[in-house]
Amino acid sequence: MTEAKPFVAVVDDDESVSRAIKRLLRSIGLASETYKSGEDFLDARDAAPLRRPDCIVLDIQMPGIGGLDVQQRLAGSGIPVIFITAHDEPGIREQALAAGAAAYITKPFNDATLIDAVRAAIGATP
């Protein structure tokens, strides 16, 4: 029996960013699904509760439910959250990290930085 690949949920309203992250994750052997909004991700999670991601790469600012709200709704789930954002506003980083974010990365990001953060969050080795 083969072990399932770690699964990463990518939640970002910028489709090009989501596609790029999905390709990057695939290049290191990780499975991923992309969601264009916090609502889409939460709806998918509620519809298939057994399909639990090993990690979430989550944009801070999105229309509707933003990243910090999604993080709050996941509180206590044990799912590591890695934030990515183009808007590194004072206080937001501290709020995200204080609420348990595994990492907080600003866009544009270095591929190696994101890979290292995801691997650390899921406990994977290169």
VEXDREN-2710 file (C-alpha; in Angstrom, 1 decimal):
% VEXDREN-2710
k/r/px/py/pz
1/MET/0.0/0.0/0.0
2/THR/1.4/3.4/-1.0
3/GLU/1.3/6.3/1.3
4/ALA/-0.8/9.3/0.2
5/LYS/1.0/12.4/-0.8
6/PRO/0.6/15.3/1.6
7/PHE/-2.2/17.6/0.5
8/VAL/-1.9/21.4/0.5
9/ALA/-4.9/23.7/0.1
10/VAL/-4.0/27.0/-1.8
11/VAL/-6.5/29.8/-1.1
12/ASP/-5.8/33.0/-3.2
13/ASP/-8.1/35.1/-5.2
14/ASP/-5.3/35.7/-7.8
15/GLU/-5.6/32.8/-10.1
16/SER/-2.1/33.2/-11.5
17/VAL/-0.6/33.0/-8.0
18/SER/-2.7/29.9/-7.2
19/ARG/-1.5/28.2/-10.4
20/ALA/2.1/29.0/-9.8
21/ILE/2.0/27.7/-6.2
22/LYS/0.2/24.5/-7.4
23/ARG/2.9/23.9/-10.0
24/LEU/5.6/24.6/-7.4
25/LEU/4.1/22.1/-4.9
26/ARG/3.7/19.5/-7.6
27/SER/7.4/19.9/-8.5
28/ILE/8.3/18.7/-5.0
29/GLY/5.8/15.9/-5.0
30/LEU/2.9/17.4/-3.1
31/ALA/-0.7/17.3/-4.1
32/SER/-2.7/20.5/-3.9
33/GLU/-6.1/22.0/-4.6
34/THR/-6.7/25.7/-5.3
35/TYR/-9.6/27.8/-4.1
36/LYS/-10.4/31.4/-5.2
37/SER/-11.8/32.5/-1.9
38/GLY/-12.1/31.8/1.7
39/GLU/-15.7/30.8/1.2
40/ASP/-14.8/28.3/-1.5
41/PHE/-12.3/26.7/0.7
42/LEU/-14.6/26.5/3.7
43/ASP/-17.5/25.2/1.6
44/ALA/-15.3/22.5/0.2
45/ARG/-14.0/21.6/3.6
46/ASP/-17.6/21.4/5.0
47/ALA/-18.7/19.3/2.0
48/ALA/-15.8/16.8/2.3
49/PRO/-14.6/16.8/6.0
50/LEU/-12.5/13.7/5.5
51/ARG/-10.4/15.5/2.8
52/ARG/-8.4/17.4/5.4
53/PRO/-5.4/19.4/4.1
54/ASP/-2.0/18.8/5.7
55/CYS/-1.3/22.5/5.3
56/ILE/-3.0/25.7/3.9
57/VAL/-1.3/28.4/1.9
58/LEU/-3.7/31.3/2.5
59/ASP/-3.8/34.9/1.1
60/ILE/-4.6/37.6/3.7
61/GLN/-6.7/39.9/1.6
62/MET/-9.5/38.4/-0.5
63/PRO/-13.0/39.5/-1.2
64/GLY/-15.5/38.1/1.3
65/ILE/-14.0/36.0/4.0
66/GLY/-10.3/37.0/4.3
67/GLY/-7.4/34.9/5.4
68/LEU/-7.4/36.0/9.0
69/ASP/-11.1/35.0/9.2
70/VAL/-10.4/31.6/7.7
71/GLN/-7.6/31.1/10.1
72/GLN/-9.9/32.0/13.0
73/ARG/-12.5/29.5/11.7
74/LEU/-9.9/26.8/11.6
75/ALA/-8.7/27.4/15.2
76/GLY/-8.1/24.2/17.0
77/SER/-8.1/22.1/13.8
78/GLY/-4.4/21.5/14.0
79/ILE/-4.0/22.4/10.3
80/PRO/-0.9/24.6/9.8
81/VAL/-1.5/27.9/8.0
82/ILE/1.0/29.7/5.9
83/PHE/0.0/33.2/5.0
84/ILE/1.1/34.9/1.7
85/THR/0.3/38.5/1.1
86/ALA/1.1/41.5/-1.0
87/HIS/0.0/43.9/1.7
88/ASP/2.4/43.5/4.7
89/GLU/0.5/45.9/7.0
90/PRO/1.8/46.7/10.5
91/GLY/-0.1/44.6/13.0
92/ILE/-1.5/42.0/10.6
93/ARG/1.7/39.9/10.6
94/GLU/1.7/40.0/14.4
95/GLN/-2.0/39.0/14.5
96/ALA/-1.5/36.1/12.1
97/LEU/1.5/34.8/13.9
98/ALA/0.0/35.3/17.4
99/ALA/-3.0/33.2/16.2
100/GLY/-0.7/30.3/15.3
101/ALA/0.3/30.9/11.7
102/ALA/3.2/28.6/10.7
103/ALA/4.7/31.3/8.5
104/TYR/4.0/34.7/7.0
105/ILE/5.4/35.4/3.6
106/THR/5.2/38.5/1.5
107/LYS/4.5/38.6/-2.3
108/PRO/6.4/38.4/-4.5
109/PHE/7.9/35.4/-2.7
110/ASN/11.0/33.3/-3.3
111/ASP/10.0/29.8/-4.3
112/ALA/12.6/28.2/-1.9
113/THR/11.1/30.2/1.0
114/LEU/7.6/28.9/0.3
115/ILE/8.9/25.3/-0.2
116/ASP/10.8/25.5/3.1
117/ALA/7.7/26.9/4.9
118/VAL/5.4/24.2/3.5
119/ARG/7.9/21.4/4.3
120/ALA/8.3/22.6/7.8
121/ALA/4.6/23.0/8.3
122/ILE/3.8/19.4/7.2
123/GLY/7.0/17.9/8.8
124/ALA/8.4/16.8/5.5
125/THR/12.0/16.4/4.6
126/PRO/13.5/17.3/1.2
END
